[in-house]
Amino acid sequence: MATDTLTPERRADRSKQPRGGLFRAFWRWHFYAAFVVVPILLVLATTGLIYLLRFQLEPLMHADVMKVERPVGVSEYVPYEDQRAAVAKAYPDATIASMTEPKGDDRSTDFYLSLPDGSSRDAYVDPWTGEVLGDLNPDTTLSGMAVRLHADLMLGTKGDMVIELGACWAIVMALTGYYLFIRGRAARLRRKVSGAAGAAMRSRHALIGSAVGVSLLVLLVSGLPWTGFWGKQAQTMATHNSNSMWGTDPGAVSKPGSTLDESLPHSHAHEIPWAQGDKTVPESAKADKVSVANVDTAVAVADRAELQHPLTIALPADDKGVFSAISYAFHDPSREKTVHIDQYGGQAVGTYGYADYPVLAKVVSQGIGLHEGRSLGSVSFWAAALSCLMIIFMCVSGPLMWWRRRPRKSGSIAAPRGRMPMRGTPLLAVGIVALGVFLPFFGITLLIALLLDQLVLRRIPRLQTWFNVV
């Protein structure tokens, strides 16, 4: 049993706090979860804020290639096929994988290039003149680096697993935080009235946490579909359809080839609607050997299908490929839609959109729209931005509170002392098991933590003291 190293003042204060086993146990979970969650949430909130502001930041930082001026007397863009030809001429060794339409009359057209050495570039074209303005490496721009950190910490599969682990435990932190907020309000008020050291910071942490907690849960749950393990399983379940996924499919090969997320490069994967990323793509019917369709044909077919602009057009990768006109429907996920166009005949050979999604896929798509601050226009944008700022505050204020109350020279990290009263609260045990099944990474790591607690921490006195084991 750990020696009580609290000062008389802190011991007296502790005696005034709620004595319930749940309060102490939840506080302890909240404390230890922070070691995993805080650094991950700090990265996610910061990079999420940068990504949220990408349409404002990137044009300012790269105005020479992203910003254009409409010439006097000019009312129409240069045909996209002519713009593509200009890019092909300027980068003869590159493969043009896709084109994304300008997001406004003052923005350039974006062509994604794959280079022979395996690297990639975004080449920008003035849509009013057809002039190639230059290129950027999408992975090295501010928002590009933010996306890569936000996705997997730039560590690939291992980083993705760390993000998913942090997200799972952050859900637990949010839930336990609300319990602590409600049960500990009287003690916080007493400390604040008495002017106790750190009381003001603790009060602000609790108040802001109570305000951002629901938003944090929404962001975490809606972000899970992008994770490598949980998200992959959810995508398979949400988009599984025993019926023909293409509906009427004139001229398409029934047995498809690559999936839609393979049709676009990794750096542009976020431009594919989540519910469509795992869907397979039909092939062009090779009735003729010469392609009669081009980028403008794909845009025209997309317009007839009432896709929302701006569009991303994935170009055929080979003589069996199709043009894929993808509408991400930025402000309205219910209008997400993709049309595949035969490169030889120029007709639609497959259509898949929100109306075709199973119910679960529709729910996830709407959740992702909220996660990215785009579903409700400026309301969700500013709500997401404010949430990121408040999460950053929580990640900073939490460790500061611990630093101020930590005991000096005690041989302990001053973790709250408490054990989960599982025998007296069977519903709690059921809830924990259910959460562990729903969030496998949480369940697995929780089992590991419990085993370490029983087999290691409780058997080594120094560790028992250091971790404040009861």
KOLKOL-217447 format. One record per residue (C-alpha): residue number from 1; x, y, z. Coordinates in steps of 0.1 Angstrom, whole numbers. Each point is the difference from the previous one (the first is absolute). Example, Ala and Ser with C-alpha at 12.3 -4.5 7.8 and 13.67 -1.06 7.14 Angstrom:
{1 {123 -45 78}}
{2 {14 34 -7}}
***
This chain:
{1 {0 0 0}}
{2 {14 34 -9}}
{3 {9 24 28}}
{4 {-22 31 2}}
{5 {23 29 -9}}
{6 {-26 27 -1}}
{7 {4 32 20}}
{8 {-25 6 29}}
{9 {-17 27 -21}}
{10 {-4 -23 -30}}
{11 {-11 -29 22}}
{12 {-27 22 15}}
{13 {-11 12 -35}}
{14 {-2 -36 -12}}
{15 {-22 -9 29}}
{16 {-26 24 -13}}
{17 {-1 -16 -35}}
{18 {-26 -27 -10}}
{19 {9 -33 16}}
{20 {-17 -22 -25}}
{21 {20 -29 -15}}
{22 {-11 10 -35}}
{23 {13 36 4}}
{24 {35 -11 11}}
{25 {1 -28 -26}}
{26 {-11 22 -28}}
{27 {24 28 10}}
{28 {28 -26 0}}
{29 {-10 -12 -35}}
{30 {-3 36 -12}}
{31 {35 7 14}}
{32 {18 -29 -16}}
{33 {-19 1 -33}}
{34 {14 36 -4}}
{35 {35 -14 -4}}
{36 {-12 -17 -32}}
{37 {-27 24 -11}}
{38 {14 35 6}}
{39 {29 -1 -25}}
{40 {-21 -17 -27}}
{41 {-30 24 5}}
{42 {24 30 -1}}
{43 {13 -12 -34}}
{44 {-35 -8 -13}}
{45 {-15 33 11}}
{46 {29 21 -13}}
{47 {2 -17 -34}}
{48 {-38 -1 -2}}
{49 {-1 37 5}}
{50 {26 5 -28}}
{51 {-19 -23 -23}}
{52 {-33 18 8}}
{53 {16 33 -11}}
{54 {18 -14 -30}}
{55 {-22 19 -25}}
{56 {10 32 17}}
{57 {37 -7 7}}
{58 {13 -18 -31}}
{59 {-11 27 -25}}
{60 {17 26 21}}
{61 {32 -21 3}}
{62 {1 -10 -37}}
{63 {-18 28 -17}}
{64 {23 -2 -30}}
{65 {-15 -34 -11}}
{66 {-33 -1 18}}
{67 {-14 34 -7}}
{68 {-10 14 -34}}
{69 {-17 31 -13}}
{70 {-28 -1 -25}}
{71 {9 20 -32}}
{72 {-23 28 -10}}
{73 {-25 -12 -26}}
{74 {7 -37 5}}
{75 {-31 -20 12}}
{76 {9 -37 -5}}
{77 {28 -22 11}}
{78 {25 -15 -25}}
{79 {-13 -36 -6}}
{80 {13 -24 26}}
{81 {14 -23 -26}}
{82 {21 29 -13}}
{83 {12 7 35}}
{84 {8 -37 4}}
{85 {20 0 -33}}
{86 {19 31 13}}
{87 {10 -19 31}}
{88 {10 -31 -20}}
{89 {22 22 -21}}
{90 {16 17 30}}
{91 {6 -33 18}}
{92 {6 -26 -27}}
{93 {13 -26 23}}
{94 {-29 2 25}}
{95 {-32 -19 1}}
{96 {-31 21 5}}
{97 {-22 -18 25}}
{98 {-28 24 6}}
{99 {-13 36 -4}}
{100 {-18 20 26}}
{101 {-21 30 -12}}
{102 {7 35 13}}
{103 {-18 7 33}}
{104 {-8 35 -12}}
{105 {6 25 -28}}
{106 {32 11 17}}
{107 {14 -35 4}}
{108 {21 -21 -23}}
{109 {-7 -35 -14}}
{110 {18 -28 18}}
{111 {16 -29 -18}}
{112 {14 -28 20}}
{113 {32 -15 -14}}
{114 {18 -32 7}}
{115 {37 2 -9}}
{116 {23 -29 -11}}
{117 {20 1 32}}
{118 {-32 -7 20}}
{119 {-4 35 13}}
{120 {-31 22 -8}}
{121 {-8 36 -8}}
{122 {-30 22 -3}}
{123 {3 20 -32}}
{124 {-21 32 -2}}
{125 {-15 15 -31}}
{126 {-17 34 -5}}
{127 {-34 -10 -12}}
{128 {-6 33 -18}}
{129 {32 -1 -21}}
{130 {11 -37 0}}
{131 {35 10 13}}
{132 {18 -25 23}}
{133 {8 20 31}}
{134 {23 -25 17}}
{135 {-2 -29 25}}
{136 {2 -9 36}}
{137 {7 -32 19}}
{138 {-33 -6 17}}
{139 {17 -19 29}}
{140 {22 29 9}}
{141 {-26 28 1}}
{142 {-12 11 35}}
{143 {-34 -17 -5}}
{144 {15 -30 -16}}
{145 {23 -6 29}}
{146 {-29 6 24}}
{147 {-20 -26 -18}}
{148 {28 -26 2}}
{149 {5 7 37}}
{150 {-37 -1 6}}
{151 {-3 -33 -18}}
{152 {29 -21 13}}
{153 {26 23 15}}
{154 {20 -6 -32}}
{155 {8 -35 14}}
{156 {-22 -21 -22}}
{157 {-19 -29 15}}
{158 {17 4 34}}
{159 {-9 36 2}}
{160 {-36 -8 -10}}
{161 {-2 -25 28}}
{162 {13 26 25}}
{163 {-27 25 -12}}
{164 {-27 -26 3}}
{165 {12 -9 35}}
{166 {0 36 11}}
{167 {-34 6 -15}}
{168 {-15 -30 19}}
{169 {14 11 33}}
{170 {-10 36 -7}}
{171 {-36 -12 -1}}
{172 {6 -15 35}}
{173 {16 32 12}}
{174 {-30 21 -12}}
{175 {-25 -23 17}}
{176 {19 -2 33}}
{177 {5 38 -3}}
{178 {-37 6 1}}
{179 {-4 -22 30}}
{180 {27 19 18}}
{181 {-15 34 -11}}
{182 {-34 -9 16}}
{183 {12 -18 31}}
{184 {29 23 8}}
{185 {-18 34 -5}}
{186 {-4 7 38}}
{187 {37 -7 7}}
{188 {11 22 -28}}
{189 {-22 28 12}}
{190 {13 -2 36}}
{191 {36 1 -13}}
{192 {-7 29 -22}}
{193 {-18 20 28}}
{194 {29 -8 24}}
{195 {26 12 -26}}
{196 {18 -33 0}}
{197 {30 -2 -23}}
{198 {-9 -12 -35}}
{199 {-38 2 8}}
{200 {-6 25 -28}}
{201 {18 -21 -26}}
{202 {-19 -31 12}}
{203 {-33 18 -3}}
{204 {7 13 -35}}
{205 {12 -35 -11}}
{206 {-33 -15 13}}
{207 {-22 27 -15}}
{208 {16 0 -34}}
{209 {1 -38 0}}
{210 {-37 -1 7}}
{211 {-6 23 -30}}
{212 {23 -18 -24}}
{213 {-6 -36 12}}
{214 {-30 -7 -23}}
{215 {18 16 -29}}
{216 {31 -21 7}}
{217 {-21 -32 1}}
{218 {-16 9 -33}}
{219 {34 7 -15}}
{220 {15 -32 13}}
{221 {-29 -23 -10}}
{222 {-3 16 -34}}
{223 {38 -2 -5}}
{224 {2 -37 8}}
{225 {-13 -10 -35}}
{226 {34 13 -14}}
{227 {21 -23 22}}
{228 {18 -30 -13}}
{229 {-16 -28 21}}
{230 {-34 13 13}}
{231 {-6 21 -30}}
{232 {8 -28 -25}}
{233 {-25 -23 17}}
{234 {-26 27 2}}
{235 {4 8 -36}}
{236 {-4 -36 -11}}
{237 {-32 -3 22}}
{238 {-14 33 -11}}
{239 {4 -3 -37}}
{240 {-7 -37 -4}}
{241 {-28 -5 -24}}
{242 {-12 -33 -14}}
{243 {-17 17 -29}}
{244 {17 13 -31}}
{245 {19 30 13}}
{246 {0 17 -34}}
{247 {-37 -3 -7}}
{248 {-6 3 -38}}
{249 {35 -5 -13}}
{250 {0 3 -39}}
{251 {32 -11 -15}}
{252 {20 -6 32}}
{253 {18 -31 9}}
{254 {-19 -16 29}}
{255 {31 -13 17}}
{256 {18 32 10}}
{257 {36 7 4}}
{258 {15 25 25}}
{259 {-19 19 27}}
{260 {-7 37 -2}}
{261 {25 9 27}}
{262 {26 -18 -22}}
{263 {-10 21 -30}}
{264 {14 32 16}}
{265 {34 4 17}}
{266 {4 -3 37}}
{267 {5 38 5}}
{268 {-35 6 -15}}
{269 {-17 -28 19}}
{270 {-19 25 21}}
{271 {-18 12 -32}}
{272 {-18 -33 -3}}
{273 {-33 -3 19}}
{274 {6 -25 28}}
{275 {-29 -23 -9}}
{276 {13 -3 -36}}
{277 {37 -6 7}}
{278 {-3 -37 3}}
{279 {-23 -4 -30}}
{280 {13 -16 -31}}
{281 {2 18 -33}}
{282 {-13 -14 -33}}
{283 {21 -2 -32}}
{284 {-4 16 -34}}
{285 {-15 -22 -26}}
{286 {26 -3 -27}}
{287 {-23 2 -30}}
{288 {23 24 -17}}
{289 {38 4 4}}
{290 {0 38 -1}}
{291 {-13 21 29}}
{292 {-26 25 -9}}
{293 {-6 13 35}}
{294 {21 25 19}}
{295 {-1 21 32}}
{296 {-26 23 -14}}
{297 {-21 -30 -10}}
{298 {1 -12 36}}
{299 {-10 34 13}}
{300 {-29 2 -25}}
{301 {-12 -35 11}}
{302 {3 10 36}}
{303 {-21 31 -6}}
{304 {-28 -21 -16}}
{305 {1 -22 31}}
{306 {-3 32 21}}
{307 {32 -4 19}}
{308 {10 29 22}}
{309 {31 20 -9}}
{310 {29 3 5}}
{311 {7 -34 -15}}
{312 {31 -22 2}}
{313 {5 -20 -32}}
{314 {21 -32 3}}
{315 {16 -8 -34}}
{316 {2 -35 -14}}
{317 {32 -17 12}}
{318 {0 -24 -30}}
{319 {-20 -11 -31}}
{320 {-25 -17 23}}
{321 {-5 29 23}}
{322 {-28 25 2}}
{323 {-4 37 8}}
{324 {-14 3 35}}
{325 {-18 33 7}}
{326 {-1 4 38}}
{327 {-21 25 18}}
{328 {11 3 36}}
{329 {-30 23 6}}
{330 {20 20 25}}
{331 {-29 18 18}}
{332 {-26 -28 -4}}
{333 {10 -36 4}}
{334 {-34 -11 -12}}
{335 {11 10 -35}}
{336 {31 -21 -1}}
{337 {1 -18 -33}}
{338 {24 -16 -25}}
{339 {-6 -7 -37}}
{340 {23 -22 -20}}
{341 {3 8 -37}}
{342 {12 -25 -27}}
{343 {31 15 -16}}
{344 {-10 -13 -34}}
{345 {-37 6 -3}}
{346 {-2 30 24}}
{347 {-31 -14 17}}
{348 {-6 -6 37}}
{349 {7 -36 9}}
{350 {-5 2 38}}
{351 {-15 24 25}}
{352 {2 -2 38}}
{353 {-11 27 24}}
{354 {-15 8 34}}
{355 {-34 -12 -11}}
{356 {15 -35 -5}}
{357 {17 -1 34}}
{358 {-12 -25 26}}
{359 {-13 18 31}}
{360 {32 -4 20}}
{361 {21 15 -28}}
{362 {-24 30 -1}}
{363 {4 5 37}}
{364 {38 -2 -2}}
{365 {2 24 -30}}
{366 {-20 26 19}}
{367 {22 -5 30}}
{368 {31 5 -21}}
{369 {-15 32 -13}}
{370 {-4 13 35}}
{371 {35 -12 9}}
{372 {15 21 -28}}
{373 {-22 30 8}}
{374 {-18 1 -33}}
{375 {-35 -15 4}}
{376 {-17 31 13}}
{377 {19 27 -17}}
{378 {15 27 21}}
{379 {-17 -13 32}}
{380 {19 -33 0}}
{381 {32 17 -13}}
{382 {2 23 30}}
{383 {-12 -26 24}}
{384 {28 -23 -12}}
{385 {26 28 2}}
{386 {-11 9 36}}
{387 {0 -36 10}}
{388 {36 -4 -12}}
{389 {11 30 20}}
{390 {-18 -12 32}}
{391 {15 -35 -4}}
{392 {34 16 -2}}
{393 {-7 19 32}}
{394 {-11 -32 17}}
{395 {32 -18 -11}}
{396 {21 28 15}}
{397 {-20 7 32}}
{398 {-2 -36 10}}
{399 {38 -6 3}}
{400 {4 35 16}}
{401 {-25 -10 28}}
{402 {20 -31 7}}
{403 {33 19 0}}
{404 {-13 25 26}}
{405 {-13 -26 23}}
{406 {27 -26 -4}}
{407 {18 -9 34}}
{408 {37 8 3}}
{409 {24 -28 7}}
{410 {-28 -25 7}}
{411 {10 -28 -23}}
{412 {-35 2 -15}}
{413 {-16 15 -31}}
{414 {-30 10 22}}
{415 {-26 -20 -19}}
{416 {-35 -1 16}}
{417 {-4 -31 21}}
{418 {-30 -21 -6}}
{419 {-13 -34 -12}}
{420 {-29 -6 -23}}
{421 {-29 -15 22}}
{422 {-8 -27 -26}}
{423 {-17 -24 24}}
{424 {-24 26 13}}
{425 {-9 15 -34}}
{426 {-6 -28 -25}}
{427 {-15 24 -26}}
{428 {34 18 0}}
{429 {17 -33 -8}}
{430 {-24 -7 -28}}
{431 {6 35 -14}}
{432 {38 -4 1}}
{433 {-2 -33 -18}}
{434 {-24 14 -26}}
{435 {23 30 -6}}
{436 {30 -24 -3}}
{437 {-18 -20 -26}}
{438 {-11 31 -19}}
{439 {35 15 2}}
{440 {24 -30 -2}}
{441 {31 21 5}}
{442 {-14 13 33}}
{443 {-10 -35 10}}
{444 {33 -16 -7}}
{445 {21 28 17}}
{446 {-23 0 30}}
{447 {5 -37 5}}
{448 {38 5 -3}}
{449 {-2 28 26}}
{450 {-20 -21 24}}
{451 {24 -29 -4}}
{452 {30 23 7}}
{453 {-18 14 30}}
{454 {-6 -34 15}}
{455 {31 -18 -10}}
{456 {27 27 2}}
{457 {-10 33 17}}
{458 {-15 -17 31}}
{459 {30 -23 4}}
{460 {28 26 -1}}
{461 {-1 24 29}}
{462 {19 28 -18}}
{463 {-24 -1 -29}}
{464 {-30 -3 23}}
{465 {12 33 16}}
{466 {8 17 -32}}
{467 {-34 -8 -16}}
{468 {-20 6 32}}
{469 {-15 -35 -2}}
{470 {-28 -6 26}}
***
